[in-house]
Amino acid sequence: MRIIFNDIIQFSNANENLKTPMLSDVFNNQITFTISLDKIREIDSIGIGNTNGTYFIINGINIDFTENGLYYLNTKLNTSELIINTNATYIGRLAAGIGVKIPTSIAKEPAFCSTAEPRVTLSGQIISGIGGYNYKTISLDSRYKINEYIMNEIKYGYKYIGLGYPFFIDLSDESYKLPFVKLYATEANQRRMSFESGIRKYLFSRRWQFEERF
């Protein structure tokens, strides 16, 4: 999987609605707009959530938007600003940074879930639950794949990770055996991220349990 741990949009002059974790807080944007970063940053991935746009051109690189999640650029930008051209009229959240690649074990545990609470009557009939929403979850295991570089990205971004900000994730490497590829999700234990060490090298393991957010 690829995941942005350190969202550098949080350190920019971007509209506040682009920075909040709630995708319902939307930025009603113009066709072209510019985001100035706090300094020159390295970027190879963009996170996009809740938009009616179908394409984003960021510093000349085209992204075809399909669903909330991380989009890998296949190149690295060293820049202090992002010039964005899009056909979107609103965007819920925009993230940017390094899409850290973490290999995961063969076993995957995707799930489709709902918060609806239907009731069963005495005659065995179903009364549908009022309200509720559907969401996806996935459990992935990384065995001694978290190196010092990845750990530093977590450390640099932990201010917002610890505040419960969801992650932008791309699961293309696992797509051969998963029913979805992109995800905007929190991790079950992100406010207390612990890691397991068991070998002499600087390598750690962790089981990731992601739950989709909106």
C-alpha positions, 0 to 999 in steps of 0.5 A, a space after each residue: 500500500 501507499 499512504 500519506 503520513 505527513 500531509 504538507 498541505 497542513 503547512 500551507 496557505 490552502 483554504 481551511 476547508 481543504 485542510 479539515 478532516 471532514 470531507 463535508 467541509 468543501 472548498 468551492 474553488 475556481 478552475 485554477 488556484 495556487 497553494 503556497 507551501 511553507 517551504 520547498 517540499 518533496 511531493 510524489 502523491 496527492 490525496 483527494 476527497 469528496 469532489 465532483 471533479 473528474 480530473 486534476 492537473 497539478 504542476 502539469 501532472 494529470 490525475 484522473 479522479 475516481 474515488 476518495 484516496 491517494 493518487 501516486 504521481 509516478 514522479 517527485 516534485 520539489 516545489 514551494 507551490 502547487 498550481 492546480 487546474 481542475 473541472 471540479 466546482 468543490 473539493 472536500 479535502 486535498 493532501 500532498 506529500 510522500 506516498 510511503 510504500 509499505 509492503 503487506 502480507 499476502 493475507 488481506 481482510 477487506 469488509 463491507 460494513 453498515 451502521 444501520 440497526 434493523 430489527 427483527 419482529 416476533 414474526 421474523 420480519 425485518 424492519 429496516 434501520 433508520 439512518 446509518 451509513 455504509 463503509 469499508 474496512 480493511 486489515 493489513 499486516 506489515 512484517 518488518 517492512 517499516 524502516 527508518 524513513 517510514 518511521 520519520 514520515 510518521 513522526 513528522 506528520 504525527 501532530 495531525 495523525 494524533 488528532 485523528 485525521 484520516 489517511 489517504 491510501 492507495 491499494 493498487 499493489 494489493 488490487 489483484 485480491 481486493 474489491 477496492 483500490 482507494 481509501 480515505 480512512 482512520 486507523 484503529 490505533 492511530 492515537 497510540 501507534 505502536 510497532 513491533 521489533 524482533 530482528 537486529 535491523 531498524 525494521 518494525 512490524 505493524 498490523 493496520 486496521 483501517 476504517 473508511 471515513 467521510 
